[in-house]
Structures are given as C-alpha cells and as structure tokens.
C-alpha cells in the first residue's frame, strides 16, 4: 500500500497516464492530478475518462506528496527548475519514469538536491509501441520490473516508500546506481530496439514483402514501431553505454555471416544453441 496520499503527474503520455489510471483502479483513496502543457490534451484526456487533468502547473504540484516527471528526459531539467520556482519543498518527493539515469541525476537530481528537494529515479520497464494517454492502461506495470536509482543518497526510508508506491501498481522494484542502470538497459532495452529497427529495415526493404510475413518477423520487429523521436533522444542520451554493445552486435553478425558463408555448420549451430538457451532462460525469469 502506497504511503503517498496526493500525487502529481507531470506529463499525460503512456506512462504518466498508466500511473494515473492504475492509481484510480488500485488506490481510489489517493488524490491524483495530472498536468499537461495545453488545453487540447486536457480535453482529450477528459473525454477518455480521467477528470483530473489540468494545465495549471501549480495546482498539480503545490500539495502533492509525490511528484512524477513523466515527460521526455530532455524536458525534465526545465520542469525541475519550475518545481524549484514553484516552491516545492523538502516534505515533497520527486521521481521520474525516464529510461536514462546518469544524465538525469546530474541535470535534475543535483539541482533539486541543492534546493532541498528529495529526488530518486524510477524506470518502470513497461511500455508499448503505442504512445499517448489513449494507449495508457491501469495494468501496464503489473509484474513489470521497475529500477530505482538513488544517486542522491536518500535514506532507506525514502527509497522504501518509493518501492511501496511501485509495488502498489503491481511492479517489482530493484535499486541500483544510475551508471549501473544505464549499462543494464543499454543491453536489455536500447540495443534490442536498434536491432528491431535493423530487422524492419532489412526484412521489409520491399514494402509488399510484408504481405508474406509470419509471426516471427512481427515479434522480432515489433518495438521498431515505437516513437522515432523518443528513441532518438534515448539513444543519444545513453550513447556511452549503447555504442559498445551495438559494435559487439555488429561483430557477432559479421561472425555469423562468415560461418554461413564458410558452411561451418558445427560452429553455427553452437551459436544458435547458446542463443536458444539464453532465450529460454528469459522465460524462466518471468
């Protein structure tokens, strides 16, 4: 059960919207308000059934016990400054849902800490190739991992409150440093997205060939359908962790090409068998 009784969500997209809907469904006693930059977004959200969205930034943050930054990471430093200017205080807690953490702790965590505002990072490993509030789901975080980062050295009591919040939405929380997080998600999230994009570009070089595609191509390339602007930002922001595994992927692809070209059946099967075993272990970890 979450200890936070008033929550402000800054950003009405897939993750922010799913948090709002999840809290409504699971913890209706908690007051949740959502901020959007423009009135059209607020109107659209109301038409979809969530009545507590507004363009009034101060209204959303002034009494919130937990404030969640649910906008692109590049926008978060601006919102951090707005929180400071709005007089958010030490009794309030700020987190985010961004997929890059080292940079975020520098550009958001440090200024907030200097202003006496508690901040810890959150990255729920849940999403969709769809975006916006219309794609939000109250059950998006059910059984999903959520990585918390505490580079600001908050006490365990604060982090445990954040763990309880995400657990209250059905997620499984773990804590690590921002650098550890960025290295991890580069391999398990960011590089797989690039490989899905490569798959789509190579396999669907001729658009009409998609008419003959089966489930394998759809499964392998699915995440390539995500927002290109968002993924451009993620990959550039986490480039120090992403480039190495990408080059490793390219070397492995070259090795596979050489094995196939050279009819090296035994070595080729060994690589495919190792991949099979690792993939099966992924299912065992769910």
C-alpha positions in Angstrom: 0.0 0.0 0.0 1.4 3.4 -1.0 2.0 5.9 1.7 1.6 8.8 -0.6 -1.9 10.3 -0.5 -1.6 13.2 -3.0 0.3 12.5 -6.3 1.0 15.0 -9.1 1.9 13.6 -12.5 3.7 15.9 -15.0 3.1 14.5 -18.4 0.0 12.8 -19.8 1.6 10.2 -22.0 1.5 6.4 -21.9 3.5 6.1 -18.6 2.0 9.1 -16.8 -1.5 8.1 -18.0 -1.0 4.5 -16.9 0.1 5.6 -13.4 -2.9 7.8 -13.1 -5.3 5.0 -14.2 -3.5 2.4 -12.1 -3.9 4.6 -9.0 -7.5 5.2 -9.8 -8.1 1.5 -10.1 -6.0 0.2 -7.2 -5.9 3.1 -4.7 -9.0 5.2 -5.3 -8.5 6.9 -1.9 -5.3 8.6 -3.3 -5.8 12.0 -4.9 -4.1 12.1 -8.4 -3.8 15.1 -10.6 -2.1 15.3 -14.0 -0.5 18.3 -15.7 -0.5 18.8 -19.5 1.0 21.7 -21.4 -2.0 22.5 -23.5 -5.8 22.6 -23.1 -6.4 20.3 -26.1 -4.6 17.5 -24.3 -6.6 18.1 -21.2 -9.9 18.0 -23.1 -8.8 14.7 -24.8 -7.9 13.1 -21.5 -11.3 14.1 -20.0 -13.1 12.6 -23.0 -11.2 9.3 -22.3 -12.5 9.3 -18.7 -9.8 10.9 -16.5 -11.2 14.0 -15.0 -8.3 15.3 -13.0 -6.0 16.7 -15.7 -5.2 20.4 -16.0 -2.8 23.0 -17.5 -2.4 24.6 -14.1 1.2 23.5 -13.0 1.0 25.0 -9.6 -2.3 23.2 -8.8 -0.8 19.9 -9.6 2.4 20.2 -7.6 1.7 22.5 -4.7 0.2 19.9 -2.4 1.5 16.7 -4.0 3.4 14.4 -1.7 4.9 12.6 -4.7 5.6 14.4 -8.0 6.3 12.2 -11.0 8.2 13.6 -14.1 6.5 11.7 -17.0 7.9 13.7 -19.9 10.9 13.1 -22.2 14.2 13.2 -20.3 15.3 16.2 -22.3 12.4 18.2 -20.9 12.9 17.2 -17.2 15.6 19.8 -16.3 13.2 22.5 -17.3 10.5 21.0 -15.1 12.9 20.7 -12.2 13.5 24.4 -12.4 9.8 25.0 -12.5 9.4 22.9 -9.4 12.0 24.9 -7.6 10.4 28.2 -8.7 7.0 26.9 -7.6 8.3 26.4 -4.0 8.2 22.6 -3.9 9.7 21.8 -0.5 11.6 19.2 1.5 8.4 17.4 2.5 7.7 16.5 -1.1 9.3 13.7 -3.1 10.1 13.8 -6.8 10.8 10.9 -9.1 10.6 10.2 -12.9 9.9 7.5 -15.4 12.8 8.2 -17.7 14.9 5.5 -19.4 18.3 7.2 -18.9 19.5 7.9 -15.4 23.2 9.1 -15.2 22.5 12.2 -17.1 19.2 12.7 -15.3 20.8 12.7 -11.8 23.2 15.4 -13.0 20.6 17.7 -14.7 17.6 17.1 -12.4 18.8 15.3 -9.2 21.6 17.8 -8.4 19.6 21.0 -8.8 16.7 19.5 -6.8 19.0 18.3 -4.0 20.6 21.8 -3.9 17.1 23.2 -3.4 16.4 20.8 -0.6 14.0 18.6 -2.6 14.3 14.8 -2.4 14.7 13.0 -5.7 15.2 9.4 -6.7 15.0 7.9 -10.2 12.4 5.4 -11.4 12.4 3.4 -14.6 9.4 1.1 -15.0 10.4 -1.4 -17.6 6.9 -1.4 -19.2 5.6 0.2 -22.3 4.1 -0.2 -25.8 4.8 0.7 -29.4 1.8 3.0 -29.0 2.0 6.4 -27.3 -0.1 9.0 -25.6 -2.9 8.8 -22.9 -5.1 6.9 -25.3 -2.7 3.9 -25.1 -2.5 4.1 -21.2 -3.6 1.1 -19.2 -4.2 0.7 -15.4 -2.4 -2.7 -15.6 0.6 -1.6 -17.6 3.0 -2.1 -14.6 1.6 -5.5 -13.5 4.6 -7.8 -12.8 6.9 -5.4 -14.6 10.4 -4.6 -13.2 11.0 -1.1 -12.0 14.6 0.1 -11.5 15.1 2.8 -8.8 18.3 4.9 -8.7 19.4 6.7 -5.6 22.5 8.7 -6.6 21.4 11.4 -4.3 22.0 9.1 -1.2 18.5 9.4 0.2 17.9 7.3 3.3 16.4 3.8 3.0 13.2 5.0 4.5 12.6 7.3 1.5 13.5 4.6 -1.0 11.3 2.1 0.7 8.4 4.5 0.3 9.1 4.6 -3.5 9.4 0.8 -3.6 6.0 0.6 -2.0 4.5 3.0 -4.5 5.6 1.0 -7.5 4.7 -2.3 -5.7 1.2 -0.8 -5.3 0.9 -0.6 -9.1 2.0 -4.2 -9.4 5.6 -3.6 -10.3 8.7 -5.4 -9.0 11.2 -2.8 -7.8 15.0 -3.1 -7.5 17.6 -0.4 -6.6 21.0 0.3 -8.3 23.1 3.3 -9.2 22.4 5.5 -12.3 25.5 4.2 -14.0 24.6 0.6 -13.4 21.1 1.3 -14.7 22.3 2.9 -17.9 24.7 0.0 -18.7 22.0 -2.6 -18.0 19.2 -1.0 -20.0 21.6 -0.3 -22.9 21.8 -4.1 -23.3 18.3 -5.3 -22.4 16.3 -2.4 -23.9 18.1 0.2 -26.1 20.2 -2.2 -28.2 17.3 -4.5 -28.8 15.3 -1.6 -30.1 18.1 -0.8 -32.6 18.2 -4.4 -33.7 14.4 -4.4 -34.2 14.8 -1.4 -36.4 17.6 -3.1 -38.4 15.3 -6.1 -38.8 12.5 -4.0 -40.1 14.8 -2.1 -42.5 16.4 -5.3 -43.9 13.4 -7.6 -43.9 10.9 -5.0 -45.2 13.2 -3.4 -47.8 10.3 -4.0 -50.2 7.0 -3.0 -48.6 5.0 -5.6 -50.5 7.0 -8.4 -48.9 5.3 -7.7 -45.6 2.2 -9.4 -47.0 4.0 -12.7 -46.7 5.5 -12.2 -43.3 4.6 -14.5 -40.4 4.6 -14.0 -36.6 8.4 -14.3 -36.3 9.0 -11.1 -38.2 6.2 -9.3 -36.4 7.6 -10.4 -33.0 11.2 -9.5 -33.9 10.4 -6.1 -35.3 7.5 -5.0 -33.0 9.3 -2.4 -30.9 10.6 -0.7 -34.0 7.1 0.7 -34.3 7.9 3.0 -31.3 8.1 6.8 -31.5 11.3 7.6 -33.5 11.8 11.0 -31.8 11.6 9.5 -28.4 14.1 6.7 -29.3 16.5 9.1 -31.0 16.6 11.0 -27.7 17.1 7.9 -25.6 19.9 6.5 -27.8 21.8 9.8 -27.9 21.4 10.4 -24.1 22.7 6.9 -23.3 25.3 6.7 -26.1 28.2 5.9 -23.8 26.5 2.7 -22.8 24.9 1.9 -26.1 27.7 2.1 -28.6 29.8 -0.7 -27.2 27.0 -3.4 -27.2 26.0 -2.1 -30.7 29.5 -2.7 -32.0 29.5 -6.1 -30.3 26.3 -6.9 -32.1 27.8 -5.9 -35.4 30.8 -8.1 -34.8 28.6 -11.1 -33.9 26.6 -10.5 -37.1 29.8 -10.5 -39.1 30.9 -13.7 -37.4 27.5 -15.4 -38.3 27.8 -14.2 -41.9 31.3 -15.8 -42.1 30.1 -19.0 -40.6 27.3 -19.3 -43.0 29.4 -18.3 -46.0 32.0 -20.9 -45.0 29.5 -23.7 -44.4 30.7 -24.0 -40.8 27.7 -25.9 -39.6 29.0 -27.0 -36.2 30.1 -23.6 -35.1 26.9 -22.0 -36.5 24.7 -24.4 -34.6 26.7 -23.8 -31.4 26.0 -20.1 -31.6 22.3 -20.7 -32.3 22.1 -23.2 -29.5 23.6 -20.7 -27.0 21.1 -18.1 -28.1 18.3 -20.6 -27.7 19.4 -21.4 -24.1 19.6 -17.7 -23.1 16.2 -17.0 -24.6 14.7 -19.9 -22.7 16.2 -18.7 -19.5 14.5 -15.3 -20.1 11.1 -17.1 -20.0 12.2 -18.8 -16.8 12.9 -15.5 -15.2 9.4 -14.1 -15.8 
